[in-house]
Amino acid sequence: MVDKIKLYFAPMEGITGLVCRNAYEACFSGTITKYFAPFITATSQKAVSAKELRDILPENNEVQCLVPQILANRADDFIRTAETIVSLGYQEINLNLGCPSRTVVTKKKGAGFLEFPHQVDAFLYDVCDWAQKKGVHFSVKMRLGMYDEDEFWELLSVYNKYPLHELIIHPRLQTDYYIKPVHAGVFPEAEKSSSNPLCYNGDISDEDRLREFAMDNPQQDRVMIGRGFLMHPGMGSGFPAHSEGENIAGGKSDREKLSRDNLWRFHDAVYEGYCEYIQGDKNMLFKMKELWSYMSESFDESDVLVKKSLKQIRKSQSRADYESAIRQLRGVSL
């Protein structure tokens, strides 16, 4: 079942930029059908920044399909930014209606825009008209609403009025952030009512959950995963769950943890990429420590030596300190 599902790599601000994407594709080529870039904020005051452009320039990305994402609540701002993106050769653009961050929501963007379905309707009318005339695939990534899952059904009736390329549903409310459980019953019901193709996103954090989703949703052919690909690099790739004779830290079963080989292969590719891409140890280590906030989930911190090594990684202030901590962790986690 899993091998029939298209896997999408979710956009994660500050983490899944071009270095991370290129590293993942190099390590697990062909696994990911689409990578979604972290959002570009569209405003009437500024053009797309050089930093934002650098992340999505086709010549900088070595993945088979990249979809830029825009954060906006005004159709004219979205279209202006989208025109820049289309000029680079992109044929699909995604709208972010899911970011739960308060700094975003208070500006009535991301999940905050969902509180105003009539304005979402007017926004989609203009953007879909532009997209159809341009021949651009326009997709939406969204949450259920702000405060109550009943908000979703009014929003779905709005989405159903327009020919979206796909609707990516993260079944949480804005107020749930990433902490509260997903609203599990909404997605199956949405499948029955949506006039647009759906993609599921939310809490598929390991191979077991991916298999479970595939079994429970046999008609669903696409899934978006974010944290899971960072906690368990290679999940769903067909790469072996473990190397023969490998002792997986924590004594977990083979199906619960992908191989250390996969994780270290991915780590090394990202580290090499950041060393080349980012000037200065401080900024480079900040990015690696962000990544370790997810990858550390693959290690058993009840093991004193593992815990000590991870602590040294988090405290490292120089490339030499970091590489020493990594060597120690590799040794104790074999």
C-alpha positions as CSV (number, residue, x, y, z in Angstrom):
1,M,0.0,0.0,0.0
2,V,2.7,2.5,1.0
3,D,4.5,2.1,-2.3
4,K,1.4,3.5,-4.1
5,I,1.3,6.7,-2.1
6,K,3.0,9.9,-3.4
7,L,5.1,11.4,-0.7
8,Y,5.3,15.2,-0.3
9,F,7.9,16.9,1.8
10,A,6.2,19.6,3.9
11,P,7.5,23.2,4.1
12,M,9.1,23.9,7.5
13,E,10.3,27.5,7.9
14,G,14.0,27.8,8.7
15,I,14.6,24.1,8.2
16,T,13.6,22.7,4.8
17,G,15.4,25.1,2.7
18,L,17.4,24.2,-0.4
19,V,20.3,22.6,1.6
20,C,18.0,20.2,3.4
21,R,16.0,19.4,0.3
22,N,19.0,18.7,-1.9
23,A,20.5,16.5,0.8
24,Y,17.4,14.5,1.2
25,E,17.0,14.0,-2.5
26,A,20.7,13.0,-2.8
27,C,20.3,10.4,-0.1
28,F,16.8,9.0,-1.0
29,S,16.5,9.8,-4.7
30,G,13.0,9.3,-6.1
31,T,11.3,9.0,-2.7
32,I,9.7,12.4,-2.7
33,T,7.2,13.3,-5.4
34,K,7.1,17.0,-4.4
35,Y,9.1,19.2,-2.1
36,F,7.3,22.4,-0.9
37,A,9.5,25.4,-0.2
38,P,8.9,27.4,3.1
39,F,6.6,30.3,2.5
40,I,7.4,33.6,0.8
41,T,5.5,36.4,2.4
42,A,3.7,38.5,-0.2
43,T,3.2,42.2,0.6
44,S,2.4,45.3,-1.3
45,Q,5.5,47.0,0.2
46,K,8.3,44.8,-1.1
47,A,9.3,42.4,-3.8
48,V,10.6,38.9,-3.3
49,S,13.9,39.2,-1.4
50,A,17.2,38.0,-2.8
51,K,17.3,35.4,0.0
52,E,13.9,34.1,-0.8
53,L,14.7,33.9,-4.5
54,R,18.0,32.1,-3.8
55,D,16.1,29.4,-2.1
56,I,13.8,28.6,-5.0
57,L,16.1,29.4,-8.0
58,P,15.9,26.3,-10.2
59,E,19.6,26.1,-10.6
60,N,20.0,25.9,-6.8
61,N,17.6,23.0,-6.4
62,E,18.4,19.4,-7.3
63,V,15.0,17.9,-6.6
64,Q,12.7,16.5,-9.2
65,C,9.7,18.8,-8.3
66,L,9.7,21.9,-6.1
67,V,6.5,23.8,-5.3
68,P,7.0,27.4,-4.0
69,Q,4.5,28.5,-1.3
70,I,3.2,32.0,-0.7
71,L,1.8,33.5,2.5
72,A,-0.8,36.2,1.7
73,N,-4.3,37.5,2.4
74,R,-4.7,39.8,-0.6
75,A,-5.1,38.5,-4.0
76,D,-3.2,41.3,-5.7
77,D,-0.2,40.7,-3.4
78,F,-0.3,37.0,-4.1
79,I,-0.5,37.5,-7.8
80,R,2.4,40.0,-7.8
81,T,4.6,37.5,-6.0
82,A,3.4,34.6,-8.0
83,E,4.3,36.4,-11.3
84,T,7.9,36.6,-10.1
85,I,7.9,32.9,-9.3
86,V,6.3,31.9,-12.6
87,S,8.9,33.9,-14.4
88,L,11.5,31.4,-13.0
89,G,9.7,28.6,-14.8
90,Y,7.4,27.2,-12.0
91,Q,4.0,25.9,-13.0
92,E,2.6,25.2,-9.5
93,I,2.2,27.5,-6.5
94,N,0.8,26.8,-3.1
95,L,-1.1,29.1,-0.7
96,N,-0.3,28.8,3.0
97,L,-3.5,28.8,5.0
98,G,-2.1,26.7,7.8
99,C,0.7,28.5,9.7
100,P,-0.5,28.8,13.3
101,S,2.2,31.2,14.5
102,R,0.7,34.1,16.4
103,T,2.9,36.6,14.5
104,V,1.4,35.3,11.3
105,V,-2.2,34.9,12.6
106,T,-2.5,38.4,14.1
107,K,-1.8,39.7,10.5
108,K,-4.8,37.7,9.3
109,K,-2.5,35.4,7.3
110,G,-1.9,31.7,7.4
111,A,-4.5,30.0,9.6
112,G,-5.6,33.4,10.7
113,F,-7.2,34.0,7.3
114,L,-9.5,31.1,7.8
115,E,-11.6,33.1,10.3
116,F,-12.9,35.1,7.3
117,P,-14.4,32.6,4.8
118,H,-16.1,35.3,2.7
119,Q,-12.7,37.0,2.2
120,V,-11.1,33.7,1.4
121,D,-13.8,33.2,-1.2
122,A,-13.0,36.6,-2.8
123,F,-9.3,35.8,-2.7
124,L,-9.7,32.5,-4.4
125,Y,-12.0,33.9,-7.1
126,D,-9.2,36.3,-8.2
127,V,-6.3,34.0,-7.8
128,C,-7.9,31.0,-9.5
129,D,-8.9,33.3,-12.4
130,W,-5.3,34.4,-12.7
131,A,-4.0,30.9,-12.4
132,Q,-6.3,29.5,-15.1
133,K,-5.4,32.3,-17.5
134,K,-1.7,31.7,-16.8
135,G,-1.9,27.9,-17.0
136,V,-0.6,27.6,-13.4
137,H,-1.5,24.9,-11.0
138,F,-2.8,26.5,-7.8
139,S,-3.0,24.4,-4.6
140,V,-3.9,25.3,-1.0
141,K,-2.4,24.0,2.3
142,M,-4.8,24.6,5.2
143,R,-5.9,23.9,8.7
144,L,-9.5,23.2,9.7
145,G,-10.1,26.7,11.1
146,M,-9.3,28.8,14.0
147,Y,-11.4,27.6,17.0
148,D,-13.8,24.8,16.0
149,E,-13.7,22.0,13.5
150,D,-17.2,23.0,12.3
151,E,-15.6,26.0,10.7
152,F,-14.0,23.6,8.2
153,W,-17.3,22.7,6.5
154,E,-18.1,26.2,5.5
155,L,-14.5,26.6,4.3
156,L,-14.8,23.4,2.3
157,S,-17.9,24.7,0.5
158,V,-15.8,27.7,-0.5
159,Y,-12.9,25.5,-1.8
160,N,-15.4,23.4,-3.8
161,K,-16.3,26.4,-5.9
162,Y,-12.9,26.5,-7.4
163,P,-10.7,24.2,-9.5
164,L,-7.8,23.7,-7.1
165,H,-4.9,21.5,-8.2
166,E,-5.1,19.9,-4.8
167,L,-6.2,20.8,-1.2
168,I,-3.7,19.8,1.5
169,I,-5.5,19.3,4.8
170,H,-3.8,19.5,8.1
171,P,-6.6,18.4,10.5
172,R,-5.9,20.7,13.4
173,L,-7.2,24.1,14.4
174,Q,-5.0,27.1,14.7
175,T,-5.4,26.9,18.5
176,D,-4.2,23.3,18.4
177,Y,-0.8,24.4,17.1
178,Y,1.2,21.1,16.8
179,I,0.5,19.9,20.3
180,K,-3.1,18.7,20.4
181,P,-4.1,15.6,18.6
182,V,-5.3,15.8,15.0
183,H,-9.1,15.7,14.4
184,A,-9.0,12.2,13.0
185,G,-12.5,12.0,11.7
186,V,-12.5,15.1,9.5
187,F,-10.3,13.9,6.6
188,P,-12.3,10.8,5.7
189,E,-15.5,12.9,5.7
190,A,-13.8,15.6,3.6
191,E,-12.9,13.0,1.0
192,K,-16.6,12.3,0.5
193,S,-17.4,16.0,0.1
194,S,-14.5,17.6,-1.7
195,S,-14.7,18.4,-5.4
196,N,-10.9,18.8,-5.4
197,P,-8.1,16.2,-5.0
198,L,-7.1,15.9,-1.3
199,C,-3.7,15.4,0.3
200,Y,-3.4,14.5,4.0
201,N,-0.8,16.1,6.3
202,G,-0.4,15.6,10.0
203,D,1.4,13.4,12.6
204,I,2.7,10.8,10.2
205,S,6.0,10.6,12.1
206,D,7.3,7.2,11.4
207,E,7.0,4.1,9.1
208,D,4.3,2.5,11.3
209,R,2.1,5.5,11.1
210,L,2.6,5.8,7.3
211,R,1.6,2.1,6.9
212,E,-1.4,2.6,9.2
213,F,-2.6,5.6,7.2
214,A,-2.2,3.7,3.9
215,M,-4.3,0.7,5.3
216,D,-7.0,3.0,6.7
217,N,-7.2,5.2,3.6
218,P,-6.9,2.8,0.6
219,Q,-8.2,5.4,-1.8
220,Q,-5.8,8.1,-0.7
221,D,-2.8,8.4,-3.1
222,R,-0.8,11.3,-1.6
223,V,0.5,12.3,1.8
224,M,2.5,15.3,3.1
225,I,5.1,14.6,5.8
226,G,7.3,17.1,7.6
227,R,8.8,16.2,10.9
228,G,8.7,12.5,10.2
229,F,11.3,12.8,7.4
230,L,13.6,14.6,9.8
231,M,13.1,12.3,12.7
232,H,13.4,9.2,10.5
233,P,15.2,10.0,7.3
234,G,14.4,7.6,4.5
235,M,11.0,6.6,5.8
236,G,8.8,5.3,3.0
237,S,11.7,5.2,0.7
238,G,12.1,1.5,0.4
239,F,15.5,1.7,1.9
240,P,16.1,-1.1,4.5
241,A,14.7,-0.4,7.9
242,H,18.1,-1.5,9.4
243,S,21.4,-2.9,8.3
244,E,22.0,-6.6,9.0
245,G,23.3,-7.1,12.5
246,E,22.7,-3.5,13.5
247,N,21.9,-2.8,17.1
248,I,19.3,-0.1,17.2
249,A,19.6,2.1,20.3
250,G,16.7,1.8,22.7
251,G,15.8,-1.8,21.6
252,K,13.0,-0.7,19.4
253,S,11.7,-3.0,16.7
254,D,13.0,-2.7,13.1
255,R,9.7,-1.3,11.9
256,E,9.7,1.5,14.5
257,K,13.0,2.9,13.5
258,L,14.8,3.4,10.1
259,S,18.4,2.6,10.0
260,R,21.2,4.6,11.6
261,D,22.9,4.4,8.2
262,N,20.0,6.4,6.6
263,L,20.1,9.0,9.4
264,W,23.9,9.5,9.3
265,R,23.9,9.6,5.5
266,F,21.3,12.4,5.6
267,H,23.1,14.2,8.5
268,D,26.4,14.2,6.6
269,A,24.9,15.5,3.4
270,V,23.1,18.4,5.3
271,Y,26.2,19.2,7.3
272,E,28.4,19.3,4.2
273,G,25.8,21.5,2.5
274,Y,25.6,24.0,5.3
275,C,29.4,24.1,5.7
276,E,29.6,25.1,2.0
277,Y,26.5,27.4,2.0
278,I,26.7,29.3,5.3
279,Q,29.6,31.5,6.4
280,G,30.7,31.2,10.0
281,D,30.4,28.4,12.6
282,K,27.7,30.1,14.7
283,N,25.1,30.4,11.9
284,M,25.9,27.0,10.5
285,L,25.7,25.3,14.0
286,F,22.4,27.1,14.6
287,K,20.9,25.4,11.6
288,M,22.3,22.0,12.5
289,K,20.9,22.3,16.1
290,E,17.5,23.0,14.6
291,L,17.8,19.8,12.7
292,W,18.9,17.9,15.8
293,S,15.7,19.0,17.6
294,Y,14.0,16.4,15.3
295,M,16.8,13.8,14.6
296,S,17.4,13.4,18.4
297,E,13.9,11.6,18.5
298,S,15.6,8.6,16.9
299,F,17.9,8.2,19.9
300,D,17.3,6.8,23.3
301,E,18.1,9.5,25.8
302,S,17.7,7.1,28.7
303,D,21.1,5.9,27.7
304,V,23.5,8.1,29.7
305,L,26.2,8.2,26.9
306,V,23.6,9.0,24.2
307,K,22.2,11.8,26.4
308,K,25.6,13.2,27.1
309,S,26.5,13.2,23.4
310,L,23.3,15.0,22.4
311,K,23.9,17.5,25.1
312,Q,27.4,18.2,23.7
313,I,25.9,18.7,20.3
314,R,23.4,21.3,21.6
315,K,26.2,23.1,23.5
316,S,28.8,23.1,20.8
317,Q,30.1,26.5,19.8
318,S,32.6,25.6,17.1
319,R,32.8,23.2,14.2
320,A,35.5,21.3,16.1
321,D,33.2,20.9,19.1
322,Y,30.4,19.8,17.0
323,E,32.3,17.2,15.1
324,S,33.8,15.8,18.3
325,A,30.2,15.4,19.7
326,I,29.1,13.7,16.5
327,R,31.9,11.2,16.6
328,Q,31.0,10.4,20.2
329,L,27.3,9.9,19.3
330,R,28.1,7.7,16.4
331,G,30.2,5.5,18.6
332,V,27.7,5.1,21.4
333,S,24.7,4.6,19.1
334,L,26.0,1.8,17.0
